[in-house]
Amino acid sequence: MFLMDGEVTGKIKCTLSNWTGVIYKIPRIQLGDLKSRPEMKQSGVYFLLGRDDANQQDTVYIGQATS
């Protein structure tokens, strides 16, 4: 696990030695900071996490991005 900003509340990059995938945890407010990075221009799956205020439940949207 690599703390890209040096803080656990910031951007985090995770890799596993026996897996070719990469996981990024990026706060929504910081997404714009990474749009120009080459590694963000690859295909992948993304999860948008949030809170549904109408029913007071956590919610997740799962999407697919192409390069």
HTML snippet that shows the backbone in 3Dmol.js (N, CA, C, O; Angstrom):
<script src="https://3Dmol.org/build/3Dmol-min.js"></script>
<div id="view" style="width:600px;height:400px;position:relative"></div>
<script>
const pdb = `
ATOM      1  N   MET A   1       0.845  -1.166   0.000  1.00  0.00           N
ATOM      2  CA  MET A   1       0.000   0.000   0.000  1.00  0.00           C
ATOM      3  C   MET A   1       0.892   1.231   0.000  1.00  0.00           C
ATOM      4  O   MET A   1       1.808   1.347   0.815  1.00  0.00           O
ATOM      5  N   PHE A   2       0.619   2.146  -0.917  1.00  0.00           N
ATOM      6  CA  PHE A   2       1.403   3.369  -1.047  1.00  0.00           C
ATOM      7  C   PHE A   2       0.489   4.567  -0.819  1.00  0.00           C
ATOM      8  O   PHE A   2      -0.493   4.749  -1.538  1.00  0.00           O
ATOM      9  N   LEU A   3       0.808   5.374   0.169  1.00  0.00           N
ATOM     10  CA  LEU A   3       0.050   6.590   0.450  1.00  0.00           C
ATOM     11  C   LEU A   3       0.577   7.675  -0.477  1.00  0.00           C
ATOM     12  O   LEU A   3       1.630   8.254  -0.212  1.00  0.00           O
ATOM     13  N   MET A   4      -0.131   7.954  -1.547  1.00  0.00           N
ATOM     14  CA  MET A   4       0.346   8.859  -2.587  1.00  0.00           C
ATOM     15  C   MET A   4       0.547  10.282  -2.074  1.00  0.00           C
ATOM     16  O   MET A   4       1.382  11.020  -2.597  1.00  0.00           O
ATOM     17  N   ASP A   5      -0.213  10.666  -1.055  1.00  0.00           N
ATOM     18  CA  ASP A   5      -0.094  11.994  -0.456  1.00  0.00           C
ATOM     19  C   ASP A   5       0.609  11.948   0.898  1.00  0.00           C
ATOM     20  O   ASP A   5       0.838  12.983   1.524  1.00  0.00           O
ATOM     21  N   GLY A   6       0.948  10.738   1.343  1.00  0.00           N
ATOM     22  CA  GLY A   6       1.538  10.586   2.667  1.00  0.00           C
ATOM     23  C   GLY A   6       0.513  10.588   3.787  1.00  0.00           C
ATOM     24  O   GLY A   6       0.884  10.647   4.959  1.00  0.00           O
ATOM     25  N   GLU A   7      -0.779  10.526   3.448  1.00  0.00           N
ATOM     26  CA  GLU A   7      -1.849  10.553   4.442  1.00  0.00           C
ATOM     27  C   GLU A   7      -2.857   9.448   4.149  1.00  0.00           C
ATOM     28  O   GLU A   7      -3.151   9.171   2.986  1.00  0.00           O
ATOM     29  N   VAL A   8      -3.390   8.816   5.194  1.00  0.00           N
ATOM     30  CA  VAL A   8      -4.365   7.741   4.998  1.00  0.00           C
ATOM     31  C   VAL A   8      -5.702   8.256   4.482  1.00  0.00           C
ATOM     32  O   VAL A   8      -6.489   7.476   3.948  1.00  0.00           O
ATOM     33  N   THR A   9      -5.974   9.531   4.626  1.00  0.00           N
ATOM     34  CA  THR A   9      -7.227  10.097   4.120  1.00  0.00           C
ATOM     35  C   THR A   9      -7.100  10.594   2.682  1.00  0.00           C
ATOM     36  O   THR A   9      -8.080  11.060   2.101  1.00  0.00           O
ATOM     37  N   GLY A  10      -5.913  10.502   2.108  1.00  0.00           N
ATOM     38  CA  GLY A  10      -5.672  10.963   0.743  1.00  0.00           C
ATOM     39  C   GLY A  10      -5.726   9.826  -0.262  1.00  0.00           C
ATOM     40  O   GLY A  10      -6.396   8.818  -0.042  1.00  0.00           O
ATOM     41  N   LYS A  11      -5.018  10.000  -1.359  1.00  0.00           N
ATOM     42  CA  LYS A  11      -4.978   9.000  -2.428  1.00  0.00           C
ATOM     43  C   LYS A  11      -4.098   7.824  -2.003  1.00  0.00           C
ATOM     44  O   LYS A  11      -3.024   8.010  -1.429  1.00  0.00           O
ATOM     45  N   ILE A  12      -4.579   6.597  -2.300  1.00  0.00           N
ATOM     46  CA  ILE A  12      -3.852   5.380  -1.938  1.00  0.00           C
ATOM     47  C   ILE A  12      -3.770   4.474  -3.161  1.00  0.00           C
ATOM     48  O   ILE A  12      -4.749   4.314  -3.888  1.00  0.00           O
ATOM     49  N   LYS A  13      -2.602   3.883  -3.383  1.00  0.00           N
ATOM     50  CA  LYS A  13      -2.392   2.908  -4.457  1.00  0.00           C
ATOM     51  C   LYS A  13      -2.027   1.580  -3.807  1.00  0.00           C
ATOM     52  O   LYS A  13      -1.140   1.524  -2.955  1.00  0.00           O
ATOM     53  N   CYS A  14      -2.716   0.500  -4.212  1.00  0.00           N
ATOM     54  CA  CYS A  14      -2.467  -0.828  -3.643  1.00  0.00           C
ATOM     55  C   CYS A  14      -2.108  -1.810  -4.754  1.00  0.00           C
ATOM     56  O   CYS A  14      -2.746  -1.839  -5.807  1.00  0.00           O
ATOM     57  N   THR A  15      -1.090  -2.604  -4.504  1.00  0.00           N
ATOM     58  CA  THR A  15      -0.695  -3.673  -5.423  1.00  0.00           C
ATOM     59  C   THR A  15      -0.428  -4.937  -4.621  1.00  0.00           C
ATOM     60  O   THR A  15      -0.154  -4.879  -3.423  1.00  0.00           O
ATOM     61  N   LEU A  16      -0.512  -6.076  -5.293  1.00  0.00           N
ATOM     62  CA  LEU A  16      -0.172  -7.368  -4.699  1.00  0.00           C
ATOM     63  C   LEU A  16       0.899  -8.011  -5.558  1.00  0.00           C
ATOM     64  O   LEU A  16       0.861  -7.906  -6.784  1.00  0.00           O
ATOM     65  N   SER A  17       1.838  -8.664  -4.934  1.00  0.00           N
ATOM     66  CA  SER A  17       2.962  -9.239  -5.681  1.00  0.00           C
ATOM     67  C   SER A  17       2.532 -10.362  -6.626  1.00  0.00           C
ATOM     68  O   SER A  17       3.210 -10.608  -7.623  1.00  0.00           O
ATOM     69  N   ASN A  18       1.431 -11.046  -6.339  1.00  0.00           N
ATOM     70  CA  ASN A  18       0.999 -12.169  -7.177  1.00  0.00           C
ATOM     71  C   ASN A  18      -0.221 -11.821  -8.038  1.00  0.00           C
ATOM     72  O   ASN A  18      -0.952 -12.715  -8.464  1.00  0.00           O
ATOM     73  N   TRP A  19      -0.444 -10.521  -8.296  1.00  0.00           N
ATOM     74  CA  TRP A  19      -1.600 -10.067  -9.069  1.00  0.00           C
ATOM     75  C   TRP A  19      -1.183  -8.901  -9.950  1.00  0.00           C
ATOM     76  O   TRP A  19      -0.433  -8.031  -9.509  1.00  0.00           O
ATOM     77  N   THR A  20      -1.660  -8.873 -11.190  1.00  0.00           N
ATOM     78  CA  THR A  20      -1.254  -7.807 -12.112  1.00  0.00           C
ATOM     79  C   THR A  20      -2.115  -6.554 -11.986  1.00  0.00           C
ATOM     80  O   THR A  20      -1.791  -5.521 -12.573  1.00  0.00           O
ATOM     81  N   GLY A  21      -3.198  -6.630 -11.235  1.00  0.00           N
ATOM     82  CA  GLY A  21      -4.089  -5.482 -11.077  1.00  0.00           C
ATOM     83  C   GLY A  21      -3.537  -4.444 -10.112  1.00  0.00           C
ATOM     84  O   GLY A  21      -2.596  -4.701  -9.361  1.00  0.00           O
ATOM     85  N   VAL A  22      -4.139  -3.280 -10.152  1.00  0.00           N
ATOM     86  CA  VAL A  22      -3.792  -2.175  -9.259  1.00  0.00           C
ATOM     87  C   VAL A  22      -5.098  -1.581  -8.742  1.00  0.00           C
ATOM     88  O   VAL A  22      -6.062  -1.436  -9.493  1.00  0.00           O
ATOM     89  N   ILE A  23      -5.122  -1.244  -7.472  1.00  0.00           N
ATOM     90  CA  ILE A  23      -6.296  -0.614  -6.871  1.00  0.00           C
ATOM     91  C   ILE A  23      -5.913   0.782  -6.413  1.00  0.00           C
ATOM     92  O   ILE A  23      -4.877   0.982  -5.779  1.00  0.00           O
ATOM     93  N   TYR A  24      -6.761   1.739  -6.742  1.00  0.00           N
ATOM     94  CA  TYR A  24      -6.578   3.112  -6.272  1.00  0.00           C
ATOM     95  C   TYR A  24      -7.779   3.490  -5.422  1.00  0.00           C
ATOM     96  O   TYR A  24      -8.919   3.199  -5.783  1.00  0.00           O
ATOM     97  N   LYS A  25      -7.528   4.127  -4.311  1.00  0.00           N
ATOM     98  CA  LYS A  25      -8.587   4.733  -3.488  1.00  0.00           C
ATOM     99  C   LYS A  25      -8.352   6.230  -3.561  1.00  0.00           C
ATOM    100  O   LYS A  25      -7.349   6.741  -3.064  1.00  0.00           O
ATOM    101  N   ILE A  26      -9.295   6.927  -4.192  1.00  0.00           N
ATOM    102  CA  ILE A  26      -9.117   8.357  -4.447  1.00  0.00           C
ATOM    103  C   ILE A  26     -10.354   9.105  -3.953  1.00  0.00           C
ATOM    104  O   ILE A  26     -11.459   8.833  -4.422  1.00  0.00           O
ATOM    105  N   PRO A  27     -10.193  10.026  -3.032  1.00  0.00           N
ATOM    106  CA  PRO A  27     -11.336  10.843  -2.614  1.00  0.00           C
ATOM    107  C   PRO A  27     -11.892  11.627  -3.802  1.00  0.00           C
ATOM    108  O   PRO A  27     -11.131  12.124  -4.633  1.00  0.00           O
ATOM    109  N   ARG A  28     -13.194  11.735  -3.879  1.00  0.00           N
ATOM    110  CA  ARG A  28     -13.861  12.396  -5.006  1.00  0.00           C
ATOM    111  C   ARG A  28     -13.308  13.792  -5.268  1.00  0.00           C
ATOM    112  O   ARG A  28     -13.140  14.189  -6.421  1.00  0.00           O
ATOM    113  N   ILE A  29     -13.031  14.521  -4.227  1.00  0.00           N
ATOM    114  CA  ILE A  29     -12.549  15.895  -4.370  1.00  0.00           C
ATOM    115  C   ILE A  29     -11.171  15.955  -5.046  1.00  0.00           C
ATOM    116  O   ILE A  29     -10.778  17.006  -5.552  1.00  0.00           O
ATOM    117  N   GLN A  30     -10.437  14.834  -5.058  1.00  0.00           N
ATOM    118  CA  GLN A  30      -9.092  14.799  -5.637  1.00  0.00           C
ATOM    119  C   GLN A  30      -9.033  14.116  -7.001  1.00  0.00           C
ATOM    120  O   GLN A  30      -7.945  13.970  -7.557  1.00  0.00           O
ATOM    121  N   LEU A  31     -10.158  13.698  -7.551  1.00  0.00           N
ATOM    122  CA  LEU A  31     -10.154  13.005  -8.846  1.00  0.00           C
ATOM    123  C   LEU A  31      -9.528  13.847  -9.951  1.00  0.00           C
ATOM    124  O   LEU A  31      -8.778  13.319 -10.772  1.00  0.00           O
ATOM    125  N   GLY A  32      -9.815  15.113  -9.988  1.00  0.00           N
ATOM    126  CA  GLY A  32      -9.275  15.992 -11.026  1.00  0.00           C
ATOM    127  C   GLY A  32      -7.762  16.064 -11.020  1.00  0.00           C
ATOM    128  O   GLY A  32      -7.149  16.300 -12.062  1.00  0.00           O
ATOM    129  N   ASP A  33      -7.148  15.865  -9.858  1.00  0.00           N
ATOM    130  CA  ASP A  33      -5.689  15.909  -9.746  1.00  0.00           C
ATOM    131  C   ASP A  33      -5.011  14.795 -10.536  1.00  0.00           C
ATOM    132  O   ASP A  33      -3.838  14.918 -10.889  1.00  0.00           O
ATOM    133  N   LEU A  34      -5.731  13.711 -10.820  1.00  0.00           N
ATOM    134  CA  LEU A  34      -5.114  12.532 -11.434  1.00  0.00           C
ATOM    135  C   LEU A  34      -5.473  12.325 -12.901  1.00  0.00           C
ATOM    136  O   LEU A  34      -4.945  11.408 -13.529  1.00  0.00           O
ATOM    137  N   LYS A  35      -6.341  13.135 -13.458  1.00  0.00           N
ATOM    138  CA  LYS A  35      -6.801  12.916 -14.838  1.00  0.00           C
ATOM    139  C   LYS A  35      -5.674  12.897 -15.856  1.00  0.00           C
ATOM    140  O   LYS A  35      -5.788  12.219 -16.877  1.00  0.00           O
ATOM    141  N   SER A  36      -4.601  13.613 -15.612  1.00  0.00           N
ATOM    142  CA  SER A  36      -3.506  13.682 -16.584  1.00  0.00           C
ATOM    143  C   SER A  36      -2.469  12.578 -16.395  1.00  0.00           C
ATOM    144  O   SER A  36      -1.547  12.462 -17.202  1.00  0.00           O
ATOM    145  N   ARG A  37      -2.599  11.775 -15.355  1.00  0.00           N
ATOM    146  CA  ARG A  37      -1.605  10.717 -15.118  1.00  0.00           C
ATOM    147  C   ARG A  37      -1.837   9.550 -16.077  1.00  0.00           C
ATOM    148  O   ARG A  37      -2.978   9.123 -16.251  1.00  0.00           O
ATOM    149  N   PRO A  38      -0.780   9.024 -16.702  1.00  0.00           N
ATOM    150  CA  PRO A  38      -0.924   7.942 -17.693  1.00  0.00           C
ATOM    151  C   PRO A  38      -1.623   6.702 -17.140  1.00  0.00           C
ATOM    152  O   PRO A  38      -2.391   6.066 -17.861  1.00  0.00           O
ATOM    153  N   GLU A  39      -1.380   6.347 -15.897  1.00  0.00           N
ATOM    154  CA  GLU A  39      -1.983   5.133 -15.340  1.00  0.00           C
ATOM    155  C   GLU A  39      -3.497   5.255 -15.164  1.00  0.00           C
ATOM    156  O   GLU A  39      -4.176   4.246 -14.973  1.00  0.00           O
ATOM    157  N   MET A  40      -4.026   6.454 -15.225  1.00  0.00           N
ATOM    158  CA  MET A  40      -5.475   6.654 -15.119  1.00  0.00           C
ATOM    159  C   MET A  40      -6.160   6.557 -16.475  1.00  0.00           C
ATOM    160  O   MET A  40      -7.383   6.680 -16.551  1.00  0.00           O
ATOM    161  N   LYS A  41      -5.410   6.342 -17.541  1.00  0.00           N
ATOM    162  CA  LYS A  41      -5.963   6.273 -18.890  1.00  0.00           C
ATOM    163  C   LYS A  41      -6.073   4.826 -19.376  1.00  0.00           C
ATOM    164  O   LYS A  41      -6.055   4.573 -20.580  1.00  0.00           O
ATOM    165  N   GLN A  42      -6.187   3.880 -18.445  1.00  0.00           N
ATOM    166  CA  GLN A  42      -6.297   2.467 -18.774  1.00  0.00           C
ATOM    167  C   GLN A  42      -7.717   1.977 -18.506  1.00  0.00           C
ATOM    168  O   GLN A  42      -8.480   2.612 -17.778  1.00  0.00           O
ATOM    169  N   SER A  43      -8.056   0.847 -19.102  1.00  0.00           N
ATOM    170  CA  SER A  43      -9.353   0.231 -18.849  1.00  0.00           C
ATOM    171  C   SER A  43      -9.416  -0.253 -17.411  1.00  0.00           C
ATOM    172  O   SER A  43      -8.391  -0.563 -16.803  1.00  0.00           O
ATOM    173  N   GLY A  44     -10.617  -0.314 -16.875  1.00  0.00           N
ATOM    174  CA  GLY A  44     -10.752  -0.809 -15.516  1.00  0.00           C
ATOM    175  C   GLY A  44     -12.180  -0.756 -15.007  1.00  0.00           C
ATOM    176  O   GLY A  44     -13.102  -0.340 -15.709  1.00  0.00           O
ATOM    177  N   VAL A  45     -12.331  -1.181 -13.789  1.00  0.00           N
ATOM    178  CA  VAL A  45     -13.601  -1.162 -13.081  1.00  0.00           C
ATOM    179  C   VAL A  45     -13.476  -0.141 -11.968  1.00  0.00           C
ATOM    180  O   VAL A  45     -12.424  -0.030 -11.337  1.00  0.00           O
ATOM    181  N   TYR A  46     -14.544   0.606 -11.724  1.00  0.00           N
ATOM    182  CA  TYR A  46     -14.491   1.591 -10.649  1.00  0.00           C
ATOM    183  C   TYR A  46     -15.720   1.471  -9.753  1.00  0.00           C
ATOM    184  O   TYR A  46     -16.781   1.013 -10.179  1.00  0.00           O
ATOM    185  N   PHE A  47     -15.551   1.891  -8.512  1.00  0.00           N
ATOM    186  CA  PHE A  47     -16.611   1.870  -7.514  1.00  0.00           C
ATOM    187  C   PHE A  47     -16.786   3.290  -6.981  1.00  0.00           C
ATOM    188  O   PHE A  47     -15.821   3.905  -6.527  1.00  0.00           O
ATOM    189  N   LEU A  48     -17.988   3.802  -7.031  1.00  0.00           N
ATOM    190  CA  LEU A  48     -18.298   5.099  -6.437  1.00  0.00           C
ATOM    191  C   LEU A  48     -19.084   4.826  -5.158  1.00  0.00           C
ATOM    192  O   LEU A  48     -20.185   4.278  -5.204  1.00  0.00           O
ATOM    193  N   LEU A  49     -18.520   5.208  -4.031  1.00  0.00           N
ATOM    194  CA  LEU A  49     -19.145   4.949  -2.740  1.00  0.00           C
ATOM    195  C   LEU A  49     -19.784   6.226  -2.225  1.00  0.00           C
ATOM    196  O   LEU A  49     -19.235   7.316  -2.386  1.00  0.00           O
ATOM    197  N   GLY A  50     -20.943   6.085  -1.606  1.00  0.00           N
ATOM    198  CA  GLY A  50     -21.616   7.259  -1.073  1.00  0.00           C
ATOM    199  C   GLY A  50     -22.702   6.876  -0.093  1.00  0.00           C
ATOM    200  O   GLY A  50     -22.796   5.733   0.354  1.00  0.00           O
ATOM    201  N   ARG A  51     -23.512   7.853   0.227  1.00  0.00           N
ATOM    202  CA  ARG A  51     -24.592   7.676   1.196  1.00  0.00           C
ATOM    203  C   ARG A  51     -25.891   8.141   0.548  1.00  0.00           C
ATOM    204  O   ARG A  51     -25.959   9.245   0.009  1.00  0.00           O
ATOM    205  N   ASP A  52     -26.923   7.298   0.601  1.00  0.00           N
ATOM    206  CA  ASP A  52     -28.251   7.652   0.102  1.00  0.00           C
ATOM    207  C   ASP A  52     -29.007   8.326   1.243  1.00  0.00           C
ATOM    208  O   ASP A  52     -29.461   7.664   2.176  1.00  0.00           O
ATOM    209  N   ASP A  53     -29.136   9.638   1.159  1.00  0.00           N
ATOM    210  CA  ASP A  53     -29.777  10.389   2.239  1.00  0.00           C
ATOM    211  C   ASP A  53     -31.264  10.070   2.378  1.00  0.00           C
ATOM    212  O   ASP A  53     -31.828  10.215   3.462  1.00  0.00           O
ATOM    213  N   ALA A  54     -31.898   9.641   1.297  1.00  0.00           N
ATOM    214  CA  ALA A  54     -33.330   9.359   1.343  1.00  0.00           C
ATOM    215  C   ALA A  54     -33.654   8.201   2.287  1.00  0.00           C
ATOM    216  O   ALA A  54     -34.644   8.252   3.017  1.00  0.00           O
ATOM    217  N   ASN A  55     -32.820   7.156   2.274  1.00  0.00           N
ATOM    218  CA  ASN A  55     -33.089   6.004   3.146  1.00  0.00           C
ATOM    219  C   ASN A  55     -31.971   5.745   4.155  1.00  0.00           C
ATOM    220  O   ASN A  55     -31.968   4.713   4.827  1.00  0.00           O
ATOM    221  N   GLN A  56     -31.028   6.673   4.263  1.00  0.00           N
ATOM    222  CA  GLN A  56     -29.949   6.587   5.260  1.00  0.00           C
ATOM    223  C   GLN A  56     -29.148   5.290   5.151  1.00  0.00           C
ATOM    224  O   GLN A  56     -28.826   4.666   6.162  1.00  0.00           O
ATOM    225  N   GLN A  57     -28.828   4.887   3.915  1.00  0.00           N
ATOM    226  CA  GLN A  57     -28.036   3.681   3.687  1.00  0.00           C
ATOM    227  C   GLN A  57     -26.828   4.012   2.828  1.00  0.00           C
ATOM    228  O   GLN A  57     -26.857   4.921   1.998  1.00  0.00           O
ATOM    229  N   ASP A  58     -25.757   3.244   3.053  1.00  0.00           N
ATOM    230  CA  ASP A  58     -24.590   3.362   2.184  1.00  0.00           C
ATOM    231  C   ASP A  58     -24.958   2.808   0.816  1.00  0.00           C
ATOM    232  O   ASP A  58     -25.777   1.896   0.705  1.00  0.00           O
ATOM    233  N   THR A  59     -24.350   3.364  -0.219  1.00  0.00           N
ATOM    234  CA  THR A  59     -24.652   2.921  -1.578  1.00  0.00           C
ATOM    235  C   THR A  59     -23.358   2.840  -2.384  1.00  0.00           C
ATOM    236  O   THR A  59     -22.381   3.526  -2.085  1.00  0.00           O
ATOM    237  N   VAL A  60     -23.370   1.992  -3.408  1.00  0.00           N
ATOM    238  CA  VAL A  60     -22.202   1.859  -4.275  1.00  0.00           C
ATOM    239  C   VAL A  60     -22.678   1.754  -5.722  1.00  0.00           C
ATOM    240  O   VAL A  60     -23.667   1.084  -6.018  1.00  0.00           O
ATOM    241  N   TYR A  61     -21.958   2.428  -6.614  1.00  0.00           N
ATOM    242  CA  TYR A  61     -22.189   2.325  -8.050  1.00  0.00           C
ATOM    243  C   TYR A  61     -20.950   1.673  -8.632  1.00  0.00           C
ATOM    244  O   TYR A  61     -19.833   2.111  -8.357  1.00  0.00           O
ATOM    245  N   ILE A  62     -21.133   0.632  -9.434  1.00  0.00           N
ATOM    246  CA  ILE A  62     -20.014  -0.073 -10.056  1.00  0.00           C
ATOM    247  C   ILE A  62     -20.074   0.192 -11.553  1.00  0.00           C
ATOM    248  O   ILE A  62     -21.102  -0.033 -12.192  1.00  0.00           O
ATOM    249  N   GLY A  63     -18.964   0.671 -12.105  1.00  0.00           N
ATOM    250  CA  GLY A  63     -18.911   0.991 -13.521  1.00  0.00           C
ATOM    251  C   GLY A  63     -17.668   0.434 -14.181  1.00  0.00           C
ATOM    252  O   GLY A  63     -16.752  -0.041 -13.509  1.00  0.00           O
ATOM    253  N   GLN A  64     -17.644   0.497 -15.498  1.00  0.00           N
ATOM    254  CA  GLN A  64     -16.503   0.025 -16.277  1.00  0.00           C
ATOM    255  C   GLN A  64     -16.013   1.166 -17.149  1.00  0.00           C
ATOM    256  O   GLN A  64     -16.805   1.843 -17.805  1.00  0.00           O
ATOM    257  N   ALA A  65     -14.718   1.374 -17.153  1.00  0.00           N
ATOM    258  CA  ALA A  65     -14.112   2.423 -17.972  1.00  0.00           C
ATOM    259  C   ALA A  65     -13.211   1.783 -19.018  1.00  0.00           C
ATOM    260  O   ALA A  65     -12.535   0.792 -18.743  1.00  0.00           O
ATOM    261  N   THR A  66     -13.203   2.351 -20.210  1.00  0.00           N
ATOM    262  CA  THR A  66     -12.307   1.876 -21.255  1.00  0.00           C
ATOM    263  C   THR A  66     -11.222   2.916 -21.479  1.00  0.00           C
ATOM    264  O   THR A  66     -11.391   4.092 -21.156  1.00  0.00           O
ATOM    265  N   SER A  67     -10.124   2.470 -22.027  1.00  0.00           N
ATOM    266  CA  SER A  67      -8.997   3.397 -22.239  1.00  0.00           C
ATOM    267  C   SER A  67      -9.261   4.350 -23.368  1.00  0.00           C
ATOM    268  O   SER A  67      -8.417   5.192 -23.675  1.00  0.00           O
TER     269      SER A  67
END
`;
const viewer = $3Dmol.createViewer("view");
viewer.addModel(pdb, "pdb");
viewer.setStyle({}, {cartoon: {color: "spectrum"}});
viewer.zoomTo();
viewer.render();
</script>
